[in-house]
């Protein structure tokens, strides 16, 4: 595995084969995709910490979905990636959609976990309130984390998989409060991509207890992908919003089968 900073953006790269670019969600980092790495064997995997997150927390200025997309396009350009399979989680799925809609030749396929086109108005209001809480510092981030452990992870995961809970807790608690607040504001300001323009095959994976990307919303999202080469919706049982962490084996299987079907694209 290699590590480098590209315009102050932390980038990890490993493996050989067709390129896969992984885009994490709010409160995540490149580590959000560690549970999926077995499914990405025989691929060139690029994992990025978005500006304001993980090891890219020192990024200055306002954050936005557009800025995230521009950062990823720069990374691809710097690494000589002209076509890639895109794997996203949560907020990262919005970024992937914008790239696939605006740059169809760059997107060989999209595998989206906990996907949404854009947050609804109520969620945007909640994001702005969360940003204010995050700016209170460590105490604010602790309160946010405790709330999300109840709301974003299924009851079954909390009961049976303490390591998954610890992973999510640490991912959130490691975020800098101010940077996380700006990330919340980026998500609150997110506008949906022109998803009807997406031509790549799309895999949509959610949990039956995912309050951010509930199954009915994900199915409605699939209905809007009119021009996608193919589309598949998978709903995982007793699973919340952190699908790759809560149900790694199922997610690995779905992703592996999806990439095998489209690796020659």
TIKOLGU-955216 format. One record per residue: residue number from 0; x, y, z of N, C-alpha, C, O in turn; residue in three letters. Coordinates in steps of 0.02 Angstrom, whole numbers. Layout:
BEGIN
PT   num     n.xx     n.yy     n.zz    ca.xx    ca.yy    ca.zz     c.xx     c.yy     c.zz     o.xx     o.yy     o.zz   residuo
PT   NUM        X        Y        Z        X        Y        Z        X        Y        Z        X        Y        Z       ALA
...
***
This chain:
BEGIN
PT   num     n.xx     n.yy     n.zz    ca.xx    ca.yy    ca.zz     c.xx     c.yy     c.zz     o.xx     o.yy     o.zz   residuo
PT     0       42      -60        0        0        0        0       44       62        0       93       66       37       UNK
PT     1       26      111      -42       62      174      -42       17      229      -15      -44      225      -19       UNK
PT     2       48      280       12       12      338       39       43      401       13      104      407        9       UNK
PT     3        1      449       -7       27      514      -28      -25      568      -16      -84      554       -6       UNK
PT     4       -2      629      -15      -46      687      -11      -48      720      -79        3      737     -108       UNK
PT     5     -108      728     -106     -119      762     -169     -160      824     -155     -219      820     -140       UNK
PT     6     -128      882     -160     -161      945     -143     -191      942      -73     -248      963      -62       UNK
PT     7     -152      914      -26     -171      908       45     -227      858       56     -258      858      109       UNK
PT     8     -239      816        8     -289      763       13     -253      697       23     -210      679      -17       UNK
PT     9     -271      660       76     -240      596       91     -266      542       44     -327      533       37       UNK
PT    10     -220      507       12     -237      457      -38     -198      393      -24     -137      394      -19       UNK
PT    11     -234      337      -18     -203      271      -13     -215      233      -77     -269      237     -107       UNK
PT    12     -165      195      -99     -172      156     -161     -140       88     -152      -86       82     -124       UNK
PT    13     -174       36     -174     -145      -31     -171     -177      -75     -224     -233      -64     -245       UNK
PT    14     -139     -125     -245     -163     -175     -292     -153     -156     -365     -133     -100     -381       UNK
PT    15     -168     -203     -408     -162     -194     -481     -226     -219     -514     -260     -264     -489       UNK
PT    16     -240     -190     -572     -300     -209     -609     -343     -150     -624     -320      -93     -619       UNK
PT    17     -406     -161     -642     -452     -105     -654     -456      -60     -592     -457      -85     -536       UNK
PT    18     -460        5     -603     -460       53     -548     -527       53     -512     -580       50     -544       UNK
PT    19     -525       58     -447     -583       68     -404     -569      127     -359     -518      129     -325       UNK
PT    20     -614      176     -359     -606      235     -316     -660      232     -262     -720      226     -278       UNK
PT    21     -640      235     -198     -685      230     -142     -697      298     -110     -649      335      -96       UNK
PT    22     -760      315      -99     -779      382      -75     -822      373      -12     -878      349      -16       UNK
PT    23     -795      393       45     -829      381      109     -884      433      122     -893      481       85       UNK
PT    24     -920      422      177     -974      466      196     -956      512      253     -898      515      274       UNK
PT    25    -1006      548      278     -997      594      334     -973      556      396    -1004      507      416       UNK
PT    26     -918      580      426     -891      546      485     -849      486      468     -827      450      513       UNK
PT    27     -838      473      405     -798      416      383     -729      436      361     -708      493      369       UNK
PT    28     -694      388      332     -627      398      305     -613      340      258     -657      300      243       UNK
PT    29     -552      337      234     -533      280      191     -544      214      227     -556      163      194       UNK
PT    30     -540      214      293     -550      152      331     -621      125      328     -632       67      344       UNK
PT    31     -668      166      307     -737      142      300     -742       84      252     -790       45      254       UNK
PT    32     -692       78      207     -695       26      156     -650      -33      170     -646      -80      131       UNK
PT    33     -616      -32      227     -574      -89      245     -614     -154      245     -588     -205      222       UNK
PT    34     -676     -156      271     -714     -218      269     -729     -244      199     -745     -303      191       UNK
PT    35     -723     -201      148     -739     -222       79     -677     -242       40     -683     -267      -16       UNK
PT    36     -618     -233       68     -556     -245       31     -550     -317        4     -524     -326      -51       UNK
PT    37     -574     -369       39     -570     -436        9     -606     -441      -57     -587     -482      -99       UNK
PT    38     -658     -402      -68     -696     -404     -130     -660     -365     -186     -680     -369     -244       UNK
PT    39     -608     -327     -168     -574     -285     -216     -506     -312     -237     -465     -276     -265       UNK
PT    40     -494     -376     -222     -433     -408     -246     -432     -405     -322     -484     -407     -355       UNK
PT    41     -372     -400     -350     -362     -395     -422     -386     -329     -450     -402     -324     -510       UNK
PT    42     -390     -280     -408     -407     -212     -430     -355     -163     -403     -323     -176     -352       UNK
PT    43     -349     -107     -436     -309      -51     -412     -355       -7     -370     -397       29     -398       UNK
PT    44     -349      -11     -305     -396       22     -260     -367       88     -235     -313       90     -205       UNK
PT    45     -405      141     -246     -386      208     -224     -437      230     -172     -496      236     -186       UNK
PT    46     -413      241     -111     -456      264      -56     -435      334      -36     -376      347      -22       UNK
PT    47     -483      379      -34     -470      450      -22     -504      473       41     -562      456       54       UNK
PT    48     -469      512       82     -501      549      137     -523      616      109     -482      657       90       UNK
PT    49     -588      627      105     -614      689       76     -590      749      116     -576      744      175       UNK
PT    50     -585      807       84     -566      868      120     -610      878      182     -671      877      177       UNK
PT    51     -578      888      239     -615      897      302     -625      834      342     -652      837      397       UNK
PT    52     -605      777      315     -615      713      349     -550      674      356     -502      684      319       UNK
PT    53     -549      629      405     -492      584      413     -426      622      416     -418      668      455       UNK
PT    54     -379      601      375     -313      633      373     -311      694      327     -258      722      316       UNK
PT    55     -369      713      301     -374      774      261     -412      829      298     -440      874      267       UNK
PT    56     -413      824      364     -453      871      404     -429      943      400     -467      989      413       UNK
PT    57     -366      953      383     -339     1021      383     -357     1061      321     -335     1118      313       UNK
PT    58     -397     1032      277     -419     1070      218     -456     1132      241     -500     1129      284       UNK
PT    59     -439     1189      211     -468     1253      231     -526     1272      186     -534     1246      131       UNK
PT    60     -567     1319      210     -620     1346      170     -684     1306      173     -689     1254      207       UNK
PT    61     -734     1330      138     -800     1299      137     -797     1232      101     -763     1225       50       UNK
PT    62     -833     1183      127     -837     1118       96     -904     1110       61     -954     1140       82       UNK
PT    63     -905     1071        9     -967     1059      -29     -959      995      -69     -904      970      -79       UNK
PT    64    -1015      970      -93    -1014      911     -136     -974      926     -199     -937      883     -223       UNK
PT    65     -981      986     -224     -944     1005     -285     -869     1005     -272     -830      983     -314       UNK
PT    66     -849     1029     -213     -778     1029     -197     -751      958     -190     -695      943     -210       UNK
PT    67     -791      915     -160     -770      845     -154     -760      814     -223     -709      781     -236       UNK
PT    68     -808      825     -268     -803      797     -335     -741      824     -371     -706      786     -404       UNK
PT    69     -729      889     -365     -670      918     -397     -606      888     -369     -559      876     -407       UNK
PT    70     -604      876     -304     -545      846     -273     -533      777     -301     -476      759     -315       UNK
PT    71     -586      738     -308     -578      670     -334     -557      670     -407     -518      627     -429       UNK
PT    72     -582      717     -445     -561      722     -515     -487      740     -519     -452      715     -564       UNK
PT    73     -463      782     -474     -391      798     -473     -350      737     -455     -297      725     -485       UNK
PT    74     -374      699     -407     -338      638     -387     -334      590     -446     -281      563     -461       UNK
PT    75     -390      580     -481     -389      535     -539     -342      560     -592     -305      521     -622       UNK
PT    76     -342      625     -604     -298      653     -655     -225      643     -635     -184      623     -677       UNK
PT    77     -209      656     -572     -140      648     -548     -116      576     -551      -57      562     -563       UNK
PT    78     -162      529     -540     -144      459     -540     -153      426     -608     -141      366     -616       UNK
PT    79     -173      465     -658     -181      438     -725     -239      391     -733     -236      344     -773       UNK
PT    80     -292      402     -695     -352      359     -699     -403      392     -745     -430      445     -730       UNK
PT    81     -415      359     -802     -463      385     -851     -531      351     -846     -581      376     -873       UNK
PT    82     -533      295     -811     -595      258     -803     -590      216     -739     -538      186     -726       UNK
PT    83     -643      215     -700     -641      181     -636     -710      155     -616     -761      180     -639       UNK
PT    84     -709      105     -574     -769       84     -539     -772      126     -475     -722      133     -440       UNK
PT    85     -831      153     -459     -838      197     -401     -877      162     -347     -931      134     -359       UNK
PT    86     -850      164     -287     -882      133     -229     -893      188     -177     -845      219     -154       UNK
PT    87     -955      200     -158     -970      255     -112    -1011      232      -53    -1047      182      -57       UNK
PT    88    -1005      269        1    -1048      258       60    -1080      323       80    -1046      374       87       UNK
PT    89    -1145      324       91    -1182      380      119    -1169      444       79    -1183      446       19       UNK
PT    90    -1143      496      111    -1129      559       76    -1085      547       14    -1093      582      -36       UNK
PT    91    -1040      499       19     -997      484      -38    -1035      460      -98    -1012      467     -155       UNK
PT    92    -1095      430      -88    -1135      408     -145    -1160      468     -186    -1167      464     -247       UNK
PT    93    -1173      523     -152    -1195      584     -187    -1138      609     -231    -1149      629     -289       UNK
PT    94    -1078      609     -205    -1019      631     -243    -1009      586     -304     -997      610     -359       UNK
PT    95    -1015      520     -294    -1007      474     -350    -1058      488     -405    -1042      485     -464       UNK
PT    96    -1120      502     -385    -1172      515     -435    -1156      578     -476    -1166      579     -536       UNK
PT    97    -1131      629     -443    -1114      690     -479    -1058      676     -530    -1060      702     -586       UNK
PT    98    -1009      637     -511     -954      621     -557     -980      579     -615     -962      591     -672       UNK
PT    99    -1020      528     -600    -1045      484     -653    -1091      521     -702    -1090      507     -762       UNK
PT   100    -1130      569     -676    -1175      607     -719    -1138      656     -763    -1154      665     -821       UNK
PT   101    -1087      689     -734    -1051      741     -771     -993      714     -813     -973      745     -862       UNK
PT   102     -967      656     -793     -909      628     -827     -921      553     -840     -888      510     -810       UNK
PT   103     -967      537     -885     -986      468     -895     -929      422     -916     -930      362     -899       UNK
PT   104     -880      448     -953     -824      405     -974     -780      384     -916     -743      335     -921       UNK
PT   105     -783      422     -861     -742      406     -802     -773      351     -759     -738      321     -718       UNK
PT   106     -838      338     -768     -873      291     -724     -888      226     -761     -933      223     -803       UNK
PT   107     -850      175     -744     -864      108     -772     -923       76     -737     -962       39     -768       UNK
PT   108     -931       90     -672     -988       66     -634     -990      104     -568     -943      139     -551       UNK
PT   109    -1046       96     -532    -1053      126     -466    -1085       76     -419    -1138       48     -433       UNK
PT   110    -1051       64     -362    -1079       23     -308    -1089       69     -249    -1041       94     -220       UNK
PT   111    -1152       81     -231    -1169      132     -181    -1201      100     -120    -1251       65     -126       UNK
PT   112    -1172      112      -62    -1195       83        1    -1226      138       44    -1195      189       57       UNK
PT   113    -1289      126       66    -1325      179      101    -1335      239       56    -1321      295       77       UNK
PT   114    -1360      229       -5    -1362      283      -55    -1421      331      -47    -1475      312      -24       UNK
PT   115    -1409      393      -66    -1461      443      -70    -1443      493     -124    -1384      504     -138       UNK
PT   116    -1494      522     -155    -1481      572     -207    -1464      639     -174    -1418      674     -196       UNK
PT   117    -1502      657     -123    -1489      717      -83    -1530      711      -19    -1582      678      -19       UNK
PT   118    -1507      741       35    -1546      735       97    -1610      775       94    -1611      829       64       UNK
PT   119    -1664      750      124    -1727      788      125    -1720      850      170    -1672      856      208       UNK
PT   120    -1768      894      165    -1764      958      202    -1756      948      277    -1716      983      308       UNK
PT   121    -1792      902      306    -1787      890      378    -1716      869      397    -1689      890      448       UNK
PT   122    -1686      827      355    -1618      804      368    -1568      862      362    -1519      865      399       UNK
PT   123    -1580      907      315    -1536      965      307    -1537     1009      370    -1486     1033      393       UNK
PT   124    -1597     1019      397    -1604     1058      459    -1567     1024      516    -1532     1057      555       UNK
PT   125    -1573      958      520    -1538      920      572    -1463      924      563    -1426      927      612       UNK
PT   126    -1439      924      501    -1368      929      487    -1339      996      512    -1284      998      539       UNK
PT   127    -1377     1049      501    -1354     1115      523    -1351     1118      600    -1305     1148      627       UNK
PT   128    -1399     1087      633    -1397     1084      706    -1339     1042      730    -1308     1058      781       UNK
PT   129    -1325      988      694    -1268      946      713    -1202      983      704    -1156      975      743       UNK
PT   130    -1198     1024      652    -1138     1064      641    -1125     1110      701    -1069     1117      724       UNK
PT   131    -1178     1142      725    -1171     1186      783    -1147     1147      844    -1105     1171      882       UNK
PT   132    -1174     1087      853    -1153     1045      910    -1080     1024      902    -1043     1023      952       UNK
PT   133    -1058     1008      842     -989      987      831     -940     1042      848     -884     1028      869       UNK
PT   134     -960     1104      838     -915     1160      853     -905     1171      928     -865     1213      948       UNK
PT   135     -941     1133      969     -929     1136     1040     -867     1097     1061     -846     1100     1119       UNK
PT   136     -837     1061     1013     -776     1025     1027     -787      952     1045     -836      922     1023       UNK
PT   137     -742      924     1085     -743      853     1101     -809      832     1134     -835      779     1119       UNK
PT   138     -834      874     1178     -897      857     1211     -955      854     1161     -998      810     1165       UNK
PT   139     -955      900     1114    -1007      900     1063    -1001      838     1018    -1052      808     1001       UNK
PT   140     -940      821      998     -931      762      956     -950      698      994     -976      651      964       UNK
PT   141     -937      697     1059     -957      639     1098    -1033      631     1099    -1059      576     1092       UNK
PT   142    -1068      686     1107    -1141      684     1108    -1168      663     1040    -1215      623     1036       UNK
PT   143    -1139      689      987    -1160      670      920    -1149      596      909    -1193      561      883       UNK
PT   144    -1091      572      930    -1074      501      920    -1123      456      958    -1146      406      930       UNK
PT   145    -1137      473     1019    -1183      431     1058    -1252      428     1025    -1283      375     1024       UNK
PT   146    -1274      483      999    -1339      483      964    -1338      441      901    -1386      405      887       UNK
PT   147    -1284      447      862    -1280      410      800    -1271      335      810    -1294      295      769       UNK
PT   148    -1239      316      864    -1232      244      878    -1300      212      888    -1310      152      874       UNK
PT   149    -1348      250      913    -1416      225      922    -1456      230      857    -1496      186      841       UNK
PT   150    -1446      284      821    -1489      298      763    -1464      267      698    -1504      249      655       UNK
PT   151    -1398      260      690    -1370      241      625    -1349      168      621    -1332      144      567       UNK
PT   152    -1349      132      678    -1330       62      679    -1390       22      703    -1427       43      748       UNK
PT   153    -1400      -36      674    -1459      -76      693    -1452     -104      763    -1397     -110      790       UNK
PT   154    -1509     -120      793    -1510     -149      860    -1472     -215      860    -1438     -232      909       UNK
PT   155    -1479     -254      806    -1445     -318      802    -1369     -309      801    -1333     -346      834       UNK
PT   156    -1345     -259      764    -1273     -245      762    -1248     -224      830    -1195     -247      852       UNK
PT   157    -1285     -182      864    -1264     -159      930    -1261     -217      979    -1219     -218     1024       UNK
PT   158    -1305     -265      971    -1307     -321     1017    -1253     -374     1002    -1222     -400     1048       UNK
PT   159    -1243     -388      938    -1200     -445      920    -1129     -427      898    -1084     -468      903       UNK
PT   160    -1119     -365      875    -1055     -348      843    -1023     -288      877    -1024     -233      849       UNK
PT   161     -996     -297      937     -965     -240      972     -906     -209      935     -893     -150      942       UNK
PT   162     -871     -248      895     -815     -220      857     -840     -172      803     -807     -122      789       UNK
PT   163     -896     -188      773     -925     -142      723     -946      -77      756     -935      -23      729       UNK
PT   164     -976      -82      816     -996      -22      853     -934       19      871     -934       80      864       UNK
PT   165     -881      -15      893     -819       20      911     -789       55      851     -762      110      856       UNK
PT   166     -793       22      792     -766       52      731     -802      118      715     -770      169      702       UNK
PT   167     -867      116      716     -906      176      700     -893      230      752     -885      289      735       UNK
PT   168     -891      211      815     -879      259      869     -811      293      860     -806      354      865       UNK
PT   169     -760      254      846     -694      283      838     -690      327      775     -658      379      776       UNK
PT   170     -722      305      721     -722      345      660     -751      414      672     -725      464      647       UNK
PT   171     -805      417      710     -838      481      724     -798      522      774     -788      582      765       UNK
PT   172     -775      490      828     -741      527      880     -673      554      858     -649      603      886       UNK
PT   173     -643      524      806     -579      547      780     -585      609      737     -535      642      721       UNK
PT   174     -647      626      718     -656      685      675     -645      750      715     -667      755      772       UNK
PT   175     -612      797      684     -605      863      714     -673      898      712     -707      897      662       UNK
PT   176     -692      929      769     -758      958      774     -774     1010      721     -827     1008      690       UNK
PT   177     -728     1056      710     -739     1109      660     -743     1080      590     -786     1099      550       UNK
PT   178     -697     1034      574     -697     1004      507     -761      963      497     -790      963      442       UNK
PT   179     -781      927      549     -843      887      543     -903      933      534     -949      917      497       UNK
PT   180     -903      990      569     -958     1038      561     -963     1062      489    -1018     1067      461       UNK
PT   181     -906     1077      458     -907     1100      388     -929     1044      342     -960     1057      290       UNK
PT   182     -913      981      360     -937      924      320    -1012      917      326    -1046      901      277       UNK
PT   183    -1039      928      386    -1111      927      395    -1145      980      351    -1196      967      320       UNK
PT   184    -1115     1039      349    -1143     1093      309    -1139     1077      235    -1182     1097      196       UNK
PT   185    -1086     1041      215    -1081     1020      145    -1138      972      127    -1168      978       74       UNK
PT   186    -1153      926      172    -1208      880      159    -1275      915      160    -1319      900      120       UNK
PT   187    -1283      963      206    -1345     1001      210    -1358     1041      146    -1415     1052      128       UNK
PT   188    -1305     1061      113    -1311     1100       52    -1310     1059      -12    -1309     1086      -67       UNK
PT   189    -1310      993       -5    -1304      949      -63    -1365      955     -109    -1422      955      -87       UNK
PT   190    -1350      959     -173    -1402      956     -225    -1395      891     -263    -1339      868     -274       UNK
PT   191    -1450      862     -282    -1447      799     -318    -1416      805     -386    -1422      856     -419       UNK
PT   192    -1382      753     -407    -1354      751     -474    -1409      736     -525    -1464      717     -507       UNK
PT   193    -1393      746     -587    -1440      729     -642    -1436      653     -652    -1404      630     -699       UNK
PT   194    -1468      616     -607    -1459      544     -607    -1487      510     -670    -1466      455     -687       UNK
PT   195    -1532      543     -705    -1559      514     -767    -1506      513     -822    -1516      481     -874       UNK
PT   196    -1449      548     -810    -1395      547     -860    -1344      492     -847    -1301      479     -889       UNK
PT   197    -1349      460     -790    -1299      409     -772    -1308      348     -817    -1363      320     -822       UNK
PT   198    -1254      328     -849    -1256      273     -897    -1225      209     -869    -1238      155     -895       UNK
PT   199    -1185      215     -817    -1149      157     -791    -1195      109     -755    -1249      128     -733       UNK
PT   200    -1176       46     -750    -1213       -1     -708    -1210       22     -635    -1160       49     -613       UNK
PT   201    -1264       10     -598    -1268       35     -530    -1292      -20     -483    -1341      -55     -497       UNK
PT   202    -1256      -28     -427    -1277      -71     -372    -1295      -28     -313    -1255       15     -292       UNK
PT   203    -1354      -37     -285    -1378        2     -228    -1390      -46     -170    -1431      -92     -174       UNK
PT   204    -1354      -35     -115    -1359      -79      -57    -1379      -38        4    -1347       13       19       UNK
PT   205    -1430      -60       39    -1451      -26      100    -1473      -77      152    -1477     -137      137       UNK
PT   206    -1486      -53      212    -1510      -96      265    -1584      -86      277    -1611      -32      264       UNK
PT   207    -1617     -137      303    -1689     -130      316    -1703      -84      374    -1761      -65      385       UNK
PT   208    -1651      -66      414    -1659      -18      469    -1619       46      456    -1602       82      503       UNK
PT   209    -1604       59      393    -1567      120      375    -1614      179      372    -1656      183      327       UNK
PT   210    -1608      225      420    -1651      284      420    -1629      338      373    -1669      382      355       UNK
PT   211    -1566      336      351    -1540      386      304    -1559      367      232    -1579      409      192       UNK
PT   212    -1552      303      217    -1568      277      151    -1617      219      157    -1598      162      143       UNK
PT   213    -1678      232      179    -1727      179      188    -1742      143      123    -1738      173       69       UNK
PT   214    -1759       79      127    -1769       39       65    -1817       72       15    -1804       69      -45       UNK
PT   215    -1871      102       40    -1919      131       -8    -1888      189      -47    -1903      199     -105       UNK
PT   216    -1844      227      -14    -1811      283      -48    -1759      257      -97    -1750      286     -151       UNK
PT   217    -1725      203      -80    -1674      176     -125    -1708      146     -186    -1682      152     -242       UNK
PT   218    -1765      114     -177    -1801       87     -235    -1826      144     -280    -1825      139     -341       UNK
PT   219    -1848      199     -249    -1869      257     -288    -1810      287     -325    -1818      311     -382       UNK
PT   220    -1752      286     -294    -1692      310     -326    -1676      268     -388    -1659      294     -441       UNK
PT   221    -1682      202     -381    -1669      157     -437    -1716      172     -495    -1696      168     -553       UNK
PT   222    -1778      189     -480    -1827      204     -532    -1807      266     -573    -1828      273     -631       UNK
PT   223    -1766      310     -543    -1745      370     -578    -1683      360     -621    -1664      404     -660       UNK
PT   224    -1652      302     -615    -1591      287     -654    -1611      259     -723    -1596      202     -739       UNK
PT   225    -1645      300     -761    -1675      277     -824    -1623      252     -874    -1637      205     -912       UNK
PT   226    -1565      282     -876    -1515      266     -927    -1459      222     -903    -1412      208     -940       UNK
PT   227    -1462      199     -840    -1410      156     -815    -1409       90     -854    -1461       63     -870       UNK
PT   228    -1348       66     -869    -1341        4     -907    -1375      -54     -871    -1403      -99     -903       UNK
PT   229    -1373      -53     -805    -1409     -102     -764    -1415      -73     -695    -1378      -27     -677       UNK
PT   230    -1460     -100     -655    -1467      -76     -586    -1493     -133     -543    -1535     -173     -565       UNK
PT   231    -1468     -135     -483    -1488     -188     -436    -1494     -157     -367    -1450     -121     -345       UNK
PT   232    -1549     -172     -332    -1560     -149     -264    -1555     -209     -217    -1588     -260     -228       UNK
PT   233    -1515     -201     -164    -1507     -254     -114    -1523     -224      -46    -1497     -172      -27       UNK
PT   234    -1568     -257       -9    -1586     -235       59    -1562     -289      108    -1583     -346      105       UNK
PT   235    -1517     -269      152    -1488     -316      200    -1530     -318      264    -1552     -266      289       UNK
PT   236    -1541     -377      289    -1584     -387      347    -1549     -366      412    -1489     -378      421       UNK
PT   237    -1587     -335      457    -1564     -315      523    -1500     -272      519    -1453     -281      558       UNK
PT   238    -1500     -227      471    -1441     -185      458    -1460     -112      456    -1513      -94      430       UNK
PT   239    -1416      -69      483    -1427        2      483    -1391       36      425    -1387        8      371       UNK
PT   240    -1365       96      438    -1337      138      385    -1264      121      368    -1241      135      313       UNK
PT   241    -1227       93      416    -1156       78      404    -1150        7      374    -1120      -37      405       UNK
PT   242    -1179       -2      316    -1185      -69      286    -1119     -107      281    -1117     -165      302       UNK
PT   243    -1065      -78      253    -1003     -118      247     -974     -140      314     -941     -192      317       UNK
PT   244     -986     -101      366     -960     -117      432    -1006     -166      469     -983     -211      504       UNK
PT   245    -1071     -157      460    -1119     -199      496    -1127     -268      464    -1135     -318      499       UNK
PT   246    -1124     -271      398    -1134     -334      362    -1079     -343      310    -1093     -345      250       UNK
PT   247    -1016     -350      332     -961     -352      284     -963     -411      235     -948     -402      176       UNK
PT   248     -981     -470      260     -982     -528      215    -1033     -520      160    -1018     -533      101       UNK
PT   249    -1093     -498      177    -1144     -488      126    -1124     -434       76    -1133     -441       16       UNK
PT   250    -1095     -380      102    -1074     -325       58    -1016     -347       13    -1014     -329      -46       UNK
PT   251     -970     -385       41     -915     -411        0     -942     -454      -57     -921     -447     -115       UNK
PT   252     -989     -497      -42    -1017     -542      -93    -1052     -502     -148    -1042     -516     -207       UNK
PT   253    -1093     -454     -128    -1129     -415     -179    -1080     -375     -222    -1088     -371     -283       UNK
PT   254    -1030     -344     -190     -982     -304     -227     -939     -347     -272     -926     -328     -329       UNK
PT   255     -917     -404     -247     -876     -448     -287     -912     -472     -350     -885     -472     -405       UNK
PT   256     -975     -493     -341    -1014     -516     -398    -1026     -459     -448    -1024     -469     -509       UNK
PT   257    -1040     -399     -422    -1053     -341     -464     -991     -323     -505     -996     -312     -565       UNK
PT   258     -933     -320     -473     -872     -303     -508     -852     -357     -559     -828     -341     -613       UNK
PT   259     -864     -419     -540     -848     -473     -588     -889     -467     -651     -865     -481     -706       UNK
PT   260     -951     -445     -643     -995     -438     -702     -976     -379     -745     -991     -377     -805       UNK
PT   261     -943     -329     -715     -929     -267     -752     -855     -249     -755     -839     -193     -774       UNK
PT   262     -811     -295     -738     -740     -279     -735     -709     -267     -803     -656     -237     -808       UNK
PT   263     -743     -289     -856     -717     -278     -923     -743     -214     -954     -727     -198    -1011       UNK
PT   264     -784     -177     -916     -813     -115     -944     -760      -63     -954     -774       -8     -977       UNK
***
